[in-house]
Amino acid sequence: MILESALLNVRPGREADFEAAMRAARPLIAATDGFQGIEVRRCMETPNRYLLLVWWTRLEDHTEGFRGSARYADWKARLHDFYDPFPTVEHFSAPIQDQVVGAPA
């Protein structure tokens, strides 16, 4: 399983609108083959920063499947105007189990 992550810096004062837009946009990404789950967490120290985590079966499910779909154009239209600066998206491989103590699998 692949984990996508991004730190989303939302324009100050637009947090409530961003959260509503993210809730509305969730079905767009969830409809993609290989989508496994999504979490968006608000930073406690910096209230206009969010952590986006998305689990995919394969990297290509995100980079080709979702980003190549019409749903991604809708996702962009709903969400990308909130970000300043635009986030860096990275993908991570499976956890190194023997080095993770007490973390969920």
mmCIF file of the C-alpha atoms, coordinates in Angstrom:
data_MODEL
# 
_entry.id   MODEL 
# 
loop_
_atom_site.group_PDB 
_atom_site.id 
_atom_site.type_symbol 
_atom_site.label_atom_id 
_atom_site.label_alt_id 
_atom_site.label_comp_id 
_atom_site.label_asym_id 
_atom_site.label_entity_id 
_atom_site.label_seq_id 
_atom_site.pdbx_PDB_ins_code 
_atom_site.Cartn_x 
_atom_site.Cartn_y 
_atom_site.Cartn_z 
_atom_site.occupancy 
_atom_site.B_iso_or_equiv 
_atom_site.pdbx_formal_charge 
_atom_site.auth_seq_id 
_atom_site.auth_comp_id 
_atom_site.auth_asym_id 
_atom_site.auth_atom_id 
_atom_site.pdbx_PDB_model_num 
ATOM 1   C CA . MET A 1 1   ? 0.000   0.000  0.000   1.00 0.00 ? 1   MET A CA 1 
ATOM 2   C CA . ILE A 1 2   ? 1.183   3.518  -0.862  1.00 0.00 ? 2   ILE A CA 1 
ATOM 3   C CA . LEU A 1 3   ? 0.696   6.539  1.409   1.00 0.00 ? 3   LEU A CA 1 
ATOM 4   C CA . GLU A 1 4   ? 0.337   9.961  -0.203  1.00 0.00 ? 4   GLU A CA 1 
ATOM 5   C CA . SER A 1 5   ? 1.010   12.943 2.044   1.00 0.00 ? 5   SER A CA 1 
ATOM 6   C CA . ALA A 1 6   ? 0.858   16.706 1.694   1.00 0.00 ? 6   ALA A CA 1 
ATOM 7   C CA . LEU A 1 7   ? 0.970   19.659 4.073   1.00 0.00 ? 7   LEU A CA 1 
ATOM 8   C CA . LEU A 1 8   ? -1.813  21.989 3.005   1.00 0.00 ? 8   LEU A CA 1 
ATOM 9   C CA . ASN A 1 9   ? -1.303  25.621 3.986   1.00 0.00 ? 9   ASN A CA 1 
ATOM 10  C CA . VAL A 1 10  ? -4.735  27.204 3.645   1.00 0.00 ? 10  VAL A CA 1 
ATOM 11  C CA . ARG A 1 11  ? -5.086  30.945 3.201   1.00 0.00 ? 11  ARG A CA 1 
ATOM 12  C CA . PRO A 1 12  ? -5.751  32.394 6.697   1.00 0.00 ? 12  PRO A CA 1 
ATOM 13  C CA . GLY A 1 13  ? -9.417  33.007 7.405   1.00 0.00 ? 13  GLY A CA 1 
ATOM 14  C CA . ARG A 1 14  ? -10.570 30.418 4.841   1.00 0.00 ? 14  ARG A CA 1 
ATOM 15  C CA . GLU A 1 15  ? -10.315 27.355 7.072   1.00 0.00 ? 15  GLU A CA 1 
ATOM 16  C CA . ALA A 1 16  ? -14.073 26.763 7.472   1.00 0.00 ? 16  ALA A CA 1 
ATOM 17  C CA . ASP A 1 17  ? -14.646 27.110 3.712   1.00 0.00 ? 17  ASP A CA 1 
ATOM 18  C CA . PHE A 1 18  ? -11.741 24.751 3.025   1.00 0.00 ? 18  PHE A CA 1 
ATOM 19  C CA . GLU A 1 19  ? -13.088 22.123 5.425   1.00 0.00 ? 19  GLU A CA 1 
ATOM 20  C CA . ALA A 1 20  ? -16.531 22.288 3.799   1.00 0.00 ? 20  ALA A CA 1 
ATOM 21  C CA . ALA A 1 21  ? -14.986 22.040 0.325   1.00 0.00 ? 21  ALA A CA 1 
ATOM 22  C CA . MET A 1 22  ? -12.848 19.078 1.387   1.00 0.00 ? 22  MET A CA 1 
ATOM 23  C CA . ARG A 1 23  ? -15.899 17.246 2.762   1.00 0.00 ? 23  ARG A CA 1 
ATOM 24  C CA . ALA A 1 24  ? -17.732 17.894 -0.517  1.00 0.00 ? 24  ALA A CA 1 
ATOM 25  C CA . ALA A 1 25  ? -14.728 16.809 -2.625  1.00 0.00 ? 25  ALA A CA 1 
ATOM 26  C CA . ARG A 1 26  ? -14.071 13.549 -0.749  1.00 0.00 ? 26  ARG A CA 1 
ATOM 27  C CA . PRO A 1 27  ? -16.399 11.425 -2.944  1.00 0.00 ? 27  PRO A CA 1 
ATOM 28  C CA . LEU A 1 28  ? -14.424 12.511 -6.016  1.00 0.00 ? 28  LEU A CA 1 
ATOM 29  C CA . ILE A 1 29  ? -11.228 10.866 -4.808  1.00 0.00 ? 29  ILE A CA 1 
ATOM 30  C CA . ALA A 1 30  ? -13.018 7.972  -3.103  1.00 0.00 ? 30  ALA A CA 1 
ATOM 31  C CA . ALA A 1 31  ? -14.525 6.890  -6.449  1.00 0.00 ? 31  ALA A CA 1 
ATOM 32  C CA . THR A 1 32  ? -11.048 6.147  -7.856  1.00 0.00 ? 32  THR A CA 1 
ATOM 33  C CA . ASP A 1 33  ? -9.910  2.554  -8.353  1.00 0.00 ? 33  ASP A CA 1 
ATOM 34  C CA . GLY A 1 34  ? -7.177  1.768  -5.831  1.00 0.00 ? 34  GLY A CA 1 
ATOM 35  C CA . PHE A 1 35  ? -8.335  4.372  -3.310  1.00 0.00 ? 35  PHE A CA 1 
ATOM 36  C CA . GLN A 1 36  ? -8.080  2.895  0.197   1.00 0.00 ? 36  GLN A CA 1 
ATOM 37  C CA . GLY A 1 37  ? -8.801  5.828  2.533   1.00 0.00 ? 37  GLY A CA 1 
ATOM 38  C CA . ILE A 1 38  ? -8.241  9.480  3.326   1.00 0.00 ? 38  ILE A CA 1 
ATOM 39  C CA . GLU A 1 39  ? -7.563  11.575 6.427   1.00 0.00 ? 39  GLU A CA 1 
ATOM 40  C CA . VAL A 1 40  ? -7.301  15.330 6.694   1.00 0.00 ? 40  VAL A CA 1 
ATOM 41  C CA . ARG A 1 41  ? -6.048  16.612 10.052  1.00 0.00 ? 41  ARG A CA 1 
ATOM 42  C CA . ARG A 1 42  ? -5.850  20.224 11.209  1.00 0.00 ? 42  ARG A CA 1 
ATOM 43  C CA . CYS A 1 43  ? -2.581  21.342 12.806  1.00 0.00 ? 43  CYS A CA 1 
ATOM 44  C CA . MET A 1 44  ? -2.904  22.277 16.464  1.00 0.00 ? 44  MET A CA 1 
ATOM 45  C CA . GLU A 1 45  ? -0.012  24.771 16.418  1.00 0.00 ? 45  GLU A CA 1 
ATOM 46  C CA . THR A 1 46  ? -0.792  26.370 13.049  1.00 0.00 ? 46  THR A CA 1 
ATOM 47  C CA . PRO A 1 47  ? -4.588  26.380 12.584  1.00 0.00 ? 47  PRO A CA 1 
ATOM 48  C CA . ASN A 1 48  ? -4.516  27.121 8.856   1.00 0.00 ? 48  ASN A CA 1 
ATOM 49  C CA . ARG A 1 49  ? -2.267  24.088 8.131   1.00 0.00 ? 49  ARG A CA 1 
ATOM 50  C CA . TYR A 1 50  ? -3.665  20.631 7.405   1.00 0.00 ? 50  TYR A CA 1 
ATOM 51  C CA . LEU A 1 51  ? -2.096  17.231 6.893   1.00 0.00 ? 51  LEU A CA 1 
ATOM 52  C CA . LEU A 1 52  ? -3.554  15.259 3.998   1.00 0.00 ? 52  LEU A CA 1 
ATOM 53  C CA . LEU A 1 53  ? -3.020  11.491 4.038   1.00 0.00 ? 53  LEU A CA 1 
ATOM 54  C CA . VAL A 1 54  ? -4.392  9.259  1.289   1.00 0.00 ? 54  VAL A CA 1 
ATOM 55  C CA . TRP A 1 55  ? -3.847  5.508  1.037   1.00 0.00 ? 55  TRP A CA 1 
ATOM 56  C CA . TRP A 1 56  ? -3.628  3.930  -2.420  1.00 0.00 ? 56  TRP A CA 1 
ATOM 57  C CA . THR A 1 57  ? -3.169  0.360  -3.588  1.00 0.00 ? 57  THR A CA 1 
ATOM 58  C CA . ARG A 1 58  ? -0.560  1.427  -6.168  1.00 0.00 ? 58  ARG A CA 1 
ATOM 59  C CA . LEU A 1 59  ? 1.198   4.702  -6.949  1.00 0.00 ? 59  LEU A CA 1 
ATOM 60  C CA . GLU A 1 60  ? -0.367  4.725  -10.422 1.00 0.00 ? 60  GLU A CA 1 
ATOM 61  C CA . ASP A 1 61  ? -3.856  4.688  -8.899  1.00 0.00 ? 61  ASP A CA 1 
ATOM 62  C CA . HIS A 1 62  ? -3.121  8.248  -7.776  1.00 0.00 ? 62  HIS A CA 1 
ATOM 63  C CA . THR A 1 63  ? -0.729  9.572  -10.413 1.00 0.00 ? 63  THR A CA 1 
ATOM 64  C CA . GLU A 1 64  ? -2.544  8.146  -13.450 1.00 0.00 ? 64  GLU A CA 1 
ATOM 65  C CA . GLY A 1 65  ? -5.971  7.000  -12.272 1.00 0.00 ? 65  GLY A CA 1 
ATOM 66  C CA . PHE A 1 66  ? -7.108  9.956  -10.165 1.00 0.00 ? 66  PHE A CA 1 
ATOM 67  C CA . ARG A 1 67  ? -4.992  12.717 -11.679 1.00 0.00 ? 67  ARG A CA 1 
ATOM 68  C CA . GLY A 1 68  ? -5.926  11.568 -15.179 1.00 0.00 ? 68  GLY A CA 1 
ATOM 69  C CA . SER A 1 69  ? -9.660  11.628 -14.463 1.00 0.00 ? 69  SER A CA 1 
ATOM 70  C CA . ALA A 1 70  ? -12.351 14.275 -14.909 1.00 0.00 ? 70  ALA A CA 1 
ATOM 71  C CA . ARG A 1 71  ? -12.936 13.979 -11.144 1.00 0.00 ? 71  ARG A CA 1 
ATOM 72  C CA . TYR A 1 72  ? -9.464  15.435 -10.562 1.00 0.00 ? 72  TYR A CA 1 
ATOM 73  C CA . ALA A 1 73  ? -10.362 18.548 -12.579 1.00 0.00 ? 73  ALA A CA 1 
ATOM 74  C CA . ASP A 1 74  ? -13.372 18.976 -10.279 1.00 0.00 ? 74  ASP A CA 1 
ATOM 75  C CA . TRP A 1 75  ? -11.160 18.363 -7.187  1.00 0.00 ? 75  TRP A CA 1 
ATOM 76  C CA . LYS A 1 76  ? -8.737  21.051 -8.378  1.00 0.00 ? 76  LYS A CA 1 
ATOM 77  C CA . ALA A 1 77  ? -11.546 23.533 -9.037  1.00 0.00 ? 77  ALA A CA 1 
ATOM 78  C CA . ARG A 1 78  ? -12.948 22.983 -5.534  1.00 0.00 ? 78  ARG A CA 1 
ATOM 79  C CA . LEU A 1 79  ? -9.696  22.962 -3.526  1.00 0.00 ? 79  LEU A CA 1 
ATOM 80  C CA . HIS A 1 80  ? -6.582  24.364 -5.190  1.00 0.00 ? 80  HIS A CA 1 
ATOM 81  C CA . ASP A 1 81  ? -7.469  28.038 -4.700  1.00 0.00 ? 81  ASP A CA 1 
ATOM 82  C CA . PHE A 1 82  ? -7.258  27.577 -0.904  1.00 0.00 ? 82  PHE A CA 1 
ATOM 83  C CA . TYR A 1 83  ? -3.516  26.777 -0.869  1.00 0.00 ? 83  TYR A CA 1 
ATOM 84  C CA . ASP A 1 84  ? -0.697  29.267 -0.372  1.00 0.00 ? 84  ASP A CA 1 
ATOM 85  C CA . PRO A 1 85  ? 1.877   28.080 -1.244  1.00 0.00 ? 85  PRO A CA 1 
ATOM 86  C CA . PHE A 1 86  ? 0.826   25.138 -3.364  1.00 0.00 ? 86  PHE A CA 1 
ATOM 87  C CA . PRO A 1 87  ? 1.678   21.911 -1.490  1.00 0.00 ? 87  PRO A CA 1 
ATOM 88  C CA . THR A 1 88  ? 4.309   19.357 -2.322  1.00 0.00 ? 88  THR A CA 1 
ATOM 89  C CA . VAL A 1 89  ? 2.757   15.908 -2.630  1.00 0.00 ? 89  VAL A CA 1 
ATOM 90  C CA . GLU A 1 90  ? 4.912   12.894 -1.777  1.00 0.00 ? 90  GLU A CA 1 
ATOM 91  C CA . HIS A 1 91  ? 4.328   9.153  -1.782  1.00 0.00 ? 91  HIS A CA 1 
ATOM 92  C CA . PHE A 1 92  ? 5.664   6.660  0.751   1.00 0.00 ? 92  PHE A CA 1 
ATOM 93  C CA . SER A 1 93  ? 6.095   2.904  0.634   1.00 0.00 ? 93  SER A CA 1 
ATOM 94  C CA . ALA A 1 94  ? 4.919   0.394  3.216   1.00 0.00 ? 94  ALA A CA 1 
ATOM 95  C CA . PRO A 1 95  ? 6.076   0.954  6.816   1.00 0.00 ? 95  PRO A CA 1 
ATOM 96  C CA . ILE A 1 96  ? 9.308   -0.562 8.028   1.00 0.00 ? 96  ILE A CA 1 
ATOM 97  C CA . GLN A 1 97  ? 7.572   -2.773 10.576  1.00 0.00 ? 97  GLN A CA 1 
ATOM 98  C CA . ASP A 1 98  ? 10.570  -3.775 12.644  1.00 0.00 ? 98  ASP A CA 1 
ATOM 99  C CA . GLN A 1 99  ? 11.324  -0.094 13.358  1.00 0.00 ? 99  GLN A CA 1 
ATOM 100 C CA . VAL A 1 100 ? 7.783   0.978  14.308  1.00 0.00 ? 100 VAL A CA 1 
ATOM 101 C CA . VAL A 1 101 ? 6.877   0.351  17.916  1.00 0.00 ? 101 VAL A CA 1 
ATOM 102 C CA . GLY A 1 102 ? 3.258   0.625  19.012  1.00 0.00 ? 102 GLY A CA 1 
ATOM 103 C CA . ALA A 1 103 ? 2.007   2.192  15.772  1.00 0.00 ? 103 ALA A CA 1 
ATOM 104 C CA . PRO A 1 104 ? -1.097  0.829  14.072  1.00 0.00 ? 104 PRO A CA 1 
ATOM 105 C CA . ALA A 1 105 ? -0.531  -1.478 11.131  1.00 0.00 ? 105 ALA A CA 1 
# 
